[in-house]
Amino acid sequence: MKKAIMALIFVIAIGGIIFTLKINGEKSINEEQSFDVKQIEELEINIESWNIALENTESEKLTIEFEGKQQKKQQNNPVEIKKDGNKVKVLQQDAEEGVMKNFSFGKKDTIHISIPKNAVKKIVLKNSYGDVKINNIETKEISISTDSGNKTIKGLSANEGIVTSKDGELIIVDSSLNELMIKSTNGDSYMTRVNSPKTKITSTSGEVFMKEIIEGKALFVETASGDITIAYKETPKSLELTANSESSDISVNLEGYQKEKHTDKFKKGKIGEASNKLELISKGGVITVK
């Protein structure tokens, strides 16, 4: 017991030393750059560990600003912003190397990007360890890829949206997309009032919860482990439904639903002429449709 206590004290002491060294070895940085959106068609963002926030602006400028810390031994700015033809690139890299590289003490720095509505045709965002927040963004195409960190998306409007996540929670609220594809390894996905006629969601581990959704042409959800809940804002009028779960726990509660084939692990039925499709697959989770 004494050895364990001493080891814990040693770890805390070392952590305190490292934290102090990090504070003493940093300097504050503050930068802002703006671009005329008439000259910009694509925004490419590649972030290693900082948080990233995209938000709408009434201005006619695309503005990138950040306030953070820079290692004194680091000669280059940790955030690089440059214009390449009709594309703006934002790159953030950490200075630390070795075992402490992916550990962060205290509050993470954030890069804020303000974008006029429907001014940038394509947004590509890659983030390794930070959180992502998107608020009232309009674009034609958006792609989001993260290794870890939470993703909160509100008021997004796009023709096509792709979200790829290895770890971390995903929340999408009050958004409209013609096509939406979500690929998640670990982490729950929560969607509220998301209107997307064509939606495909695949998850290795994590719950998929969609509520107040509108009937679309095709909704496909598959999870290896994790519950699936689909809650419509209004009862579908023309739907073909199939649900398959090895857990033998499937419930369908929709007005006008007609059973075609029902077993413990498989449910198939329709509403009206069944012109739209809902397909749900879970190897070990509960499936609920209402």
Contacts in CASP RR format, 6 or more apart in sequence:
PFRMAT RR
TARGET T0000
AUTHOR 0000-0000-0000
METHOD contacts of the structure
MODEL  1
MKKAIMALIFVIAIGGIIFTLKINGEKSINEEQSFDVKQIEELEINIESW
NIALENTESEKLTIEFEGKQQKKQQNNPVEIKKDGNKVKVLQQDAEEGVM
KNFSFGKKDTIHISIPKNAVKKIVLKNSYGDVKINNIETKEISISTDSGN
KTIKGLSANEGIVTSKDGELIIVDSSLNELMIKSTNGDSYMTRVNSPKTK
ITSTSGEVFMKEIIEGKALFVETASGDITIAYKETPKSLELTANSESSDI
SVNLEGYQKEKHTDKFKKGKIGEASNKLELISKGGVITVK
18 100 0 8 1.000
18 105 0 8 1.000
19 105 0 8 1.000
22 105 0 8 1.000
25 71 0 8 1.000
25 72 0 8 1.000
25 73 0 8 1.000
26 69 0 8 1.000
26 70 0 8 1.000
26 71 0 8 1.000
26 72 0 8 1.000
27 69 0 8 1.000
27 70 0 8 1.000
27 72 0 8 1.000
28 67 0 8 1.000
28 68 0 8 1.000
28 69 0 8 1.000
28 70 0 8 1.000
29 66 0 8 1.000
29 67 0 8 1.000
29 68 0 8 1.000
29 69 0 8 1.000
29 70 0 8 1.000
29 77 0 8 1.000
29 78 0 8 1.000
29 79 0 8 1.000
30 66 0 8 1.000
30 67 0 8 1.000
30 68 0 8 1.000
31 65 0 8 1.000
31 66 0 8 1.000
31 77 0 8 1.000
31 79 0 8 1.000
31 81 0 8 1.000
32 63 0 8 1.000
32 64 0 8 1.000
32 65 0 8 1.000
33 63 0 8 1.000
33 64 0 8 1.000
33 65 0 8 1.000
33 81 0 8 1.000
34 61 0 8 1.000
34 62 0 8 1.000
34 63 0 8 1.000
34 64 0 8 1.000
35 61 0 8 1.000
35 62 0 8 1.000
35 63 0 8 1.000
35 83 0 8 1.000
35 88 0 8 1.000
36 60 0 8 1.000
36 61 0 8 1.000
36 62 0 8 1.000
37 60 0 8 1.000
37 61 0 8 1.000
37 62 0 8 1.000
37 115 0 8 1.000
37 116 0 8 1.000
37 119 0 8 1.000
37 120 0 8 1.000
38 60 0 8 1.000
39 83 0 8 1.000
39 85 0 8 1.000
39 86 0 8 1.000
40 62 0 8 1.000
40 83 0 8 1.000
40 86 0 8 1.000
40 87 0 8 1.000
40 88 0 8 1.000
40 119 0 8 1.000
40 120 0 8 1.000
41 86 0 8 1.000
41 87 0 8 1.000
41 120 0 8 1.000
41 121 0 8 1.000
41 122 0 8 1.000
42 86 0 8 1.000
42 87 0 8 1.000
42 88 0 8 1.000
42 120 0 8 1.000
42 121 0 8 1.000
42 122 0 8 1.000
42 123 0 8 1.000
42 124 0 8 1.000
43 62 0 8 1.000
43 87 0 8 1.000
43 88 0 8 1.000
43 90 0 8 1.000
43 113 0 8 1.000
43 115 0 8 1.000
43 120 0 8 1.000
43 122 0 8 1.000
43 123 0 8 1.000
43 124 0 8 1.000
44 87 0 8 1.000
44 88 0 8 1.000
44 89 0 8 1.000
44 90 0 8 1.000
44 124 0 8 1.000
45 52 0 8 1.000
45 89 0 8 1.000
45 90 0 8 1.000
45 111 0 8 1.000
45 113 0 8 1.000
45 123 0 8 1.000
45 124 0 8 1.000
45 125 0 8 1.000
45 126 0 8 1.000
45 127 0 8 1.000
46 89 0 8 1.000
46 90 0 8 1.000
46 91 0 8 1.000
46 92 0 8 1.000
46 126 0 8 1.000
47 90 0 8 1.000
47 91 0 8 1.000
47 92 0 8 1.000
47 111 0 8 1.000
47 125 0 8 1.000
47 126 0 8 1.000
47 127 0 8 1.000
47 128 0 8 1.000
47 130 0 8 1.000
48 92 0 8 1.000
48 93 0 8 1.000
48 94 0 8 1.000
48 128 0 8 1.000
48 129 0 8 1.000
49 92 0 8 1.000
49 94 0 8 1.000
49 102 0 8 1.000
49 104 0 8 1.000
49 108 0 8 1.000
49 128 0 8 1.000
49 129 0 8 1.000
49 130 0 8 1.000
50 66 0 8 1.000
50 79 0 8 1.000
50 92 0 8 1.000
50 108 0 8 1.000
50 109 0 8 1.000
50 110 0 8 1.000
50 111 0 8 1.000
50 130 0 8 1.000
51 108 0 8 1.000
51 109 0 8 1.000
51 110 0 8 1.000
51 111 0 8 1.000
51 130 0 8 1.000
51 131 0 8 1.000
51 132 0 8 1.000
51 133 0 8 1.000
52 110 0 8 1.000
52 111 0 8 1.000
52 113 0 8 1.000
52 125 0 8 1.000
52 127 0 8 1.000
52 130 0 8 1.000
52 131 0 8 1.000
52 132 0 8 1.000
52 133 0 8 1.000
53 110 0 8 1.000
53 111 0 8 1.000
53 112 0 8 1.000
53 113 0 8 1.000
53 132 0 8 1.000
53 133 0 8 1.000
53 134 0 8 1.000
53 135 0 8 1.000
54 113 0 8 1.000
54 115 0 8 1.000
54 123 0 8 1.000
54 125 0 8 1.000
54 133 0 8 1.000
54 134 0 8 1.000
54 135 0 8 1.000
54 137 0 8 1.000
55 112 0 8 1.000
55 113 0 8 1.000
55 114 0 8 1.000
55 115 0 8 1.000
55 133 0 8 1.000
55 134 0 8 1.000
55 135 0 8 1.000
55 136 0 8 1.000
55 137 0 8 1.000
56 114 0 8 1.000
56 115 0 8 1.000
56 116 0 8 1.000
56 117 0 8 1.000
56 135 0 8 1.000
56 136 0 8 1.000
56 137 0 8 1.000
56 138 0 8 1.000
57 63 0 8 1.000
57 114 0 8 1.000
57 115 0 8 1.000
57 116 0 8 1.000
58 116 0 8 1.000
59 114 0 8 1.000
59 116 0 8 1.000
60 116 0 8 1.000
60 119 0 8 1.000
61 114 0 8 1.000
61 116 0 8 1.000
62 88 0 8 1.000
62 113 0 8 1.000
62 114 0 8 1.000
62 115 0 8 1.000
62 116 0 8 1.000
62 119 0 8 1.000
62 120 0 8 1.000
63 113 0 8 1.000
63 114 0 8 1.000
64 81 0 8 1.000
64 88 0 8 1.000
64 90 0 8 1.000
64 111 0 8 1.000
64 112 0 8 1.000
64 113 0 8 1.000
64 114 0 8 1.000
65 111 0 8 1.000
65 112 0 8 1.000
65 114 0 8 1.000
66 79 0 8 1.000
66 109 0 8 1.000
66 110 0 8 1.000
66 111 0 8 1.000
66 112 0 8 1.000
67 109 0 8 1.000
68 109 0 8 1.000
69 109 0 8 1.000
70 77 0 8 1.000
70 78 0 8 1.000
70 95 0 8 1.000
71 78 0 8 1.000
71 95 0 8 1.000
71 96 0 8 1.000
73 95 0 8 1.000
74 95 0 8 1.000
78 92 0 8 1.000
78 93 0 8 1.000
78 94 0 8 1.000
78 95 0 8 1.000
79 90 0 8 1.000
79 91 0 8 1.000
79 92 0 8 1.000
79 111 0 8 1.000
80 89 0 8 1.000
80 90 0 8 1.000
80 91 0 8 1.000
80 92 0 8 1.000
81 88 0 8 1.000
81 89 0 8 1.000
81 90 0 8 1.000
81 91 0 8 1.000
82 88 0 8 1.000
82 89 0 8 1.000
83 89 0 8 1.000
90 111 0 8 1.000
90 113 0 8 1.000
92 111 0 8 1.000
94 101 0 8 1.000
102 129 0 8 1.000
104 129 0 8 1.000
108 130 0 8 1.000
108 131 0 8 1.000
115 123 0 8 1.000
115 137 0 8 1.000
115 139 0 8 1.000
117 136 0 8 1.000
117 137 0 8 1.000
117 138 0 8 1.000
118 138 0 8 1.000
118 139 0 8 1.000
118 140 0 8 1.000
118 157 0 8 1.000
120 139 0 8 1.000
121 139 0 8 1.000
121 140 0 8 1.000
121 141 0 8 1.000
122 139 0 8 1.000
122 140 0 8 1.000
122 141 0 8 1.000
122 142 0 8 1.000
123 137 0 8 1.000
123 139 0 8 1.000
123 141 0 8 1.000
123 142 0 8 1.000
123 143 0 8 1.000
124 142 0 8 1.000
124 143 0 8 1.000
125 132 0 8 1.000
125 142 0 8 1.000
125 143 0 8 1.000
125 144 0 8 1.000
125 145 0 8 1.000
126 145 0 8 1.000
126 146 0 8 1.000
127 144 0 8 1.000
127 145 0 8 1.000
127 146 0 8 1.000
127 147 0 8 1.000
127 149 0 8 1.000
128 146 0 8 1.000
128 147 0 8 1.000
128 148 0 8 1.000
129 147 0 8 1.000
129 148 0 8 1.000
129 149 0 8 1.000
130 146 0 8 1.000
130 148 0 8 1.000
130 149 0 8 1.000
131 149 0 8 1.000
131 150 0 8 1.000
131 151 0 8 1.000
131 152 0 8 1.000
132 144 0 8 1.000
132 146 0 8 1.000
132 149 0 8 1.000
132 150 0 8 1.000
132 151 0 8 1.000
132 152 0 8 1.000
132 153 0 8 1.000
133 151 0 8 1.000
133 152 0 8 1.000
133 153 0 8 1.000
134 151 0 8 1.000
134 152 0 8 1.000
134 153 0 8 1.000
134 154 0 8 1.000
134 155 0 8 1.000
134 156 0 8 1.000
135 154 0 8 1.000
135 155 0 8 1.000
136 154 0 8 1.000
136 155 0 8 1.000
136 156 0 8 1.000
137 155 0 8 1.000
137 156 0 8 1.000
137 157 0 8 1.000
137 158 0 8 1.000
138 156 0 8 1.000
138 157 0 8 1.000
138 158 0 8 1.000
139 157 0 8 1.000
139 158 0 8 1.000
140 158 0 8 1.000
140 159 0 8 1.000
140 160 0 8 1.000
141 158 0 8 1.000
141 159 0 8 1.000
141 160 0 8 1.000
141 161 0 8 1.000
142 156 0 8 1.000
142 158 0 8 1.000
142 160 0 8 1.000
142 161 0 8 1.000
142 162 0 8 1.000
143 161 0 8 1.000
143 162 0 8 1.000
143 164 0 8 1.000
144 151 0 8 1.000
144 161 0 8 1.000
144 162 0 8 1.000
144 163 0 8 1.000
144 164 0 8 1.000
144 165 0 8 1.000
145 163 0 8 1.000
145 164 0 8 1.000
145 165 0 8 1.000
146 164 0 8 1.000
146 165 0 8 1.000
146 166 0 8 1.000
146 167 0 8 1.000
146 168 0 8 1.000
147 166 0 8 1.000
147 167 0 8 1.000
148 166 0 8 1.000
148 167 0 8 1.000
148 168 0 8 1.000
149 167 0 8 1.000
149 168 0 8 1.000
149 169 0 8 1.000
150 168 0 8 1.000
150 169 0 8 1.000
150 170 0 8 1.000
150 171 0 8 1.000
151 163 0 8 1.000
151 165 0 8 1.000
151 168 0 8 1.000
151 169 0 8 1.000
151 170 0 8 1.000
151 171 0 8 1.000
152 171 0 8 1.000
153 170 0 8 1.000
153 171 0 8 1.000
153 172 0 8 1.000
153 173 0 8 1.000
153 175 0 8 1.000
154 172 0 8 1.000
154 173 0 8 1.000
154 174 0 8 1.000
154 175 0 8 1.000
155 173 0 8 1.000
155 174 0 8 1.000
155 175 0 8 1.000
155 176 0 8 1.000
156 172 0 8 1.000
156 175 0 8 1.000
156 176 0 8 1.000
156 177 0 8 1.000
157 175 0 8 1.000
157 176 0 8 1.000
157 177 0 8 1.000
158 176 0 8 1.000
158 177 0 8 1.000
158 178 0 8 1.000
159 177 0 8 1.000
159 178 0 8 1.000
159 179 0 8 1.000
160 177 0 8 1.000
160 178 0 8 1.000
160 179 0 8 1.000
160 180 0 8 1.000
161 177 0 8 1.000
161 179 0 8 1.000
161 180 0 8 1.000
161 181 0 8 1.000
162 181 0 8 1.000
162 182 0 8 1.000
162 183 0 8 1.000
163 170 0 8 1.000
163 180 0 8 1.000
163 181 0 8 1.000
163 182 0 8 1.000
163 183 0 8 1.000
163 184 0 8 1.000
164 182 0 8 1.000
164 183 0 8 1.000
164 184 0 8 1.000
165 182 0 8 1.000
165 183 0 8 1.000
165 184 0 8 1.000
165 185 0 8 1.000
165 187 0 8 1.000
166 185 0 8 1.000
166 186 0 8 1.000
167 185 0 8 1.000
167 186 0 8 1.000
167 187 0 8 1.000
168 186 0 8 1.000
168 187 0 8 1.000
169 187 0 8 1.000
169 188 0 8 1.000
169 189 0 8 1.000
169 190 0 8 1.000
170 182 0 8 1.000
170 184 0 8 1.000
170 187 0 8 1.000
170 188 0 8 1.000
170 189 0 8 1.000
170 190 0 8 1.000
171 190 0 8 1.000
171 191 0 8 1.000
172 189 0 8 1.000
172 190 0 8 1.000
172 191 0 8 1.000
172 192 0 8 1.000
172 194 0 8 1.000
173 191 0 8 1.000
173 192 0 8 1.000
173 193 0 8 1.000
173 194 0 8 1.000
174 192 0 8 1.000
174 193 0 8 1.000
174 194 0 8 1.000
175 193 0 8 1.000
175 194 0 8 1.000
175 195 0 8 1.000
175 196 0 8 1.000
176 194 0 8 1.000
176 195 0 8 1.000
176 196 0 8 1.000
177 194 0 8 1.000
177 195 0 8 1.000
177 196 0 8 1.000
178 196 0 8 1.000
178 197 0 8 1.000
178 198 0 8 1.000
179 196 0 8 1.000
179 197 0 8 1.000
179 198 0 8 1.000
179 199 0 8 1.000
180 194 0 8 1.000
180 196 0 8 1.000
180 198 0 8 1.000
180 199 0 8 1.000
180 200 0 8 1.000
181 199 0 8 1.000
181 200 0 8 1.000
181 201 0 8 1.000
182 189 0 8 1.000
182 199 0 8 1.000
182 200 0 8 1.000
182 201 0 8 1.000
182 202 0 8 1.000
182 203 0 8 1.000
183 202 0 8 1.000
183 203 0 8 1.000
184 201 0 8 1.000
184 202 0 8 1.000
184 203 0 8 1.000
184 204 0 8 1.000
184 206 0 8 1.000
185 203 0 8 1.000
185 204 0 8 1.000
185 205 0 8 1.000
186 204 0 8 1.000
186 205 0 8 1.000
186 206 0 8 1.000
187 203 0 8 1.000
187 205 0 8 1.000
187 206 0 8 1.000
187 207 0 8 1.000
188 206 0 8 1.000
188 207 0 8 1.000
188 208 0 8 1.000
188 209 0 8 1.000
189 201 0 8 1.000
189 203 0 8 1.000
189 206 0 8 1.000
189 207 0 8 1.000
189 208 0 8 1.000
189 209 0 8 1.000
190 207 0 8 1.000
190 209 0 8 1.000
191 209 0 8 1.000
191 210 0 8 1.000
191 211 0 8 1.000
191 213 0 8 1.000
192 210 0 8 1.000
192 211 0 8 1.000
192 212 0 8 1.000
193 211 0 8 1.000
193 212 0 8 1.000
193 213 0 8 1.000
193 233 0 8 1.000
194 210 0 8 1.000
194 213 0 8 1.000
195 213 0 8 1.000
195 214 0 8 1.000
196 216 0 8 1.000
197 216 0 8 1.000
197 217 0 8 1.000
197 218 0 8 1.000
198 216 0 8 1.000
198 217 0 8 1.000
198 218 0 8 1.000
199 216 0 8 1.000
199 218 0 8 1.000
199 219 0 8 1.000
199 220 0 8 1.000
200 218 0 8 1.000
200 220 0 8 1.000
200 221 0 8 1.000
201 208 0 8 1.000
201 220 0 8 1.000
201 221 0 8 1.000
201 222 0 8 1.000
202 221 0 8 1.000
202 222 0 8 1.000
202 223 0 8 1.000
203 221 0 8 1.000
203 222 0 8 1.000
203 223 0 8 1.000
203 224 0 8 1.000
203 226 0 8 1.000
204 223 0 8 1.000
204 224 0 8 1.000
204 225 0 8 1.000
205 223 0 8 1.000
205 224 0 8 1.000
205 225 0 8 1.000
205 226 0 8 1.000
206 223 0 8 1.000
206 225 0 8 1.000
206 226 0 8 1.000
207 223 0 8 1.000
207 226 0 8 1.000
207 227 0 8 1.000
207 228 0 8 1.000
207 229 0 8 1.000
208 221 0 8 1.000
208 223 0 8 1.000
208 226 0 8 1.000
208 227 0 8 1.000
208 228 0 8 1.000
208 229 0 8 1.000
209 227 0 8 1.000
209 228 0 8 1.000
209 229 0 8 1.000
210 221 0 8 1.000
210 229 0 8 1.000
210 230 0 8 1.000
210 231 0 8 1.000
211 229 0 8 1.000
211 231 0 8 1.000
212 231 0 8 1.000
212 232 0 8 1.000
212 233 0 8 1.000
213 219 0 8 1.000
213 230 0 8 1.000
213 231 0 8 1.000
213 232 0 8 1.000
213 233 0 8 1.000
214 232 0 8 1.000
214 233 0 8 1.000
214 234 0 8 1.000
215 232 0 8 1.000
215 234 0 8 1.000
215 236 0 8 1.000
215 237 0 8 1.000
215 238 0 8 1.000
215 239 0 8 1.000
215 276 0 8 1.000
216 276 0 8 1.000
217 276 0 8 1.000
217 277 0 8 1.000
218 276 0 8 1.000
218 277 0 8 1.000
218 279 0 8 1.000
219 230 0 8 1.000
219 277 0 8 1.000
219 278 0 8 1.000
219 279 0 8 1.000
220 277 0 8 1.000
220 279 0 8 1.000
220 280 0 8 1.000
221 228 0 8 1.000
221 230 0 8 1.000
221 279 0 8 1.000
221 280 0 8 1.000
221 281 0 8 1.000
222 280 0 8 1.000
222 281 0 8 1.000
222 282 0 8 1.000
223 281 0 8 1.000
223 282 0 8 1.000
223 283 0 8 1.000
223 284 0 8 1.000
223 285 0 8 1.000
224 283 0 8 1.000
224 284 0 8 1.000
225 282 0 8 1.000
225 283 0 8 1.000
225 284 0 8 1.000
225 285 0 8 1.000
226 282 0 8 1.000
226 284 0 8 1.000
226 285 0 8 1.000
226 286 0 8 1.000
227 282 0 8 1.000
227 285 0 8 1.000
227 286 0 8 1.000
227 287 0 8 1.000
227 288 0 8 1.000
228 280 0 8 1.000
228 282 0 8 1.000
228 285 0 8 1.000
228 286 0 8 1.000
228 287 0 8 1.000
228 288 0 8 1.000
229 287 0 8 1.000
229 288 0 8 1.000
229 290 0 8 1.000
230 278 0 8 1.000
230 280 0 8 1.000
230 288 0 8 1.000
230 289 0 8 1.000
230 290 0 8 1.000
231 288 0 8 1.000
231 290 0 8 1.000
232 254 0 8 1.000
232 290 0 8 1.000
235 254 0 8 1.000
235 255 0 8 1.000
235 256 0 8 1.000
235 271 0 8 1.000
236 254 0 8 1.000
236 271 0 8 1.000
236 276 0 8 1.000
236 278 0 8 1.000
237 271 0 8 1.000
237 272 0 8 1.000
238 271 0 8 1.000
238 272 0 8 1.000
238 273 0 8 1.000
238 274 0 8 1.000
238 275 0 8 1.000
238 276 0 8 1.000
239 254 0 8 1.000
239 270 0 8 1.000
239 271 0 8 1.000
239 272 0 8 1.000
239 274 0 8 1.000
239 276 0 8 1.000
239 277 0 8 1.000
239 278 0 8 1.000
240 269 0 8 1.000
240 270 0 8 1.000
240 274 0 8 1.000
240 275 0 8 1.000
240 276 0 8 1.000
240 277 0 8 1.000
240 278 0 8 1.000
241 252 0 8 1.000
241 254 0 8 1.000
241 257 0 8 1.000
241 267 0 8 1.000
241 268 0 8 1.000
241 269 0 8 1.000
241 270 0 8 1.000
241 271 0 8 1.000
241 278 0 8 1.000
241 279 0 8 1.000
241 280 0 8 1.000
241 289 0 8 1.000
242 266 0 8 1.000
242 267 0 8 1.000
242 268 0 8 1.000
242 269 0 8 1.000
242 278 0 8 1.000
242 279 0 8 1.000
242 280 0 8 1.000
243 250 0 8 1.000
243 252 0 8 1.000
243 266 0 8 1.000
243 267 0 8 1.000
243 268 0 8 1.000
243 279 0 8 1.000
243 280 0 8 1.000
243 281 0 8 1.000
243 287 0 8 1.000
243 289 0 8 1.000
244 250 0 8 1.000
244 265 0 8 1.000
244 266 0 8 1.000
244 267 0 8 1.000
244 280 0 8 1.000
244 281 0 8 1.000
244 282 0 8 1.000
245 265 0 8 1.000
245 280 0 8 1.000
245 281 0 8 1.000
245 282 0 8 1.000
245 283 0 8 1.000
245 284 0 8 1.000
245 285 0 8 1.000
245 286 0 8 1.000
245 287 0 8 1.000
246 265 0 8 1.000
246 282 0 8 1.000
246 283 0 8 1.000
246 284 0 8 1.000
246 285 0 8 1.000
247 265 0 8 1.000
247 282 0 8 1.000
247 284 0 8 1.000
247 285 0 8 1.000
247 286 0 8 1.000
248 264 0 8 1.000
248 265 0 8 1.000
249 285 0 8 1.000
249 286 0 8 1.000
249 287 0 8 1.000
250 264 0 8 1.000
250 265 0 8 1.000
250 266 0 8 1.000
250 267 0 8 1.000
250 286 0 8 1.000
250 287 0 8 1.000
250 288 0 8 1.000
251 287 0 8 1.000
251 288 0 8 1.000
251 289 0 8 1.000
251 290 0 8 1.000
252 267 0 8 1.000
252 269 0 8 1.000
252 289 0 8 1.000
252 290 0 8 1.000
253 289 0 8 1.000
253 290 0 8 1.000
254 271 0 8 1.000
254 289 0 8 1.000
254 290 0 8 1.000
256 271 0 8 1.000
256 272 0 8 1.000
257 269 0 8 1.000
257 270 0 8 1.000
257 271 0 8 1.000
258 269 0 8 1.000
258 270 0 8 1.000
258 271 0 8 1.000
258 272 0 8 1.000
259 267 0 8 1.000
259 268 0 8 1.000
259 269 0 8 1.000
260 268 0 8 1.000
260 269 0 8 1.000
260 270 0 8 1.000
261 267 0 8 1.000
261 268 0 8 1.000
261 269 0 8 1.000
262 268 0 8 1.000
267 287 0 8 1.000
278 289 0 8 1.000
280 287 0 8 1.000
280 289 0 8 1.000
END
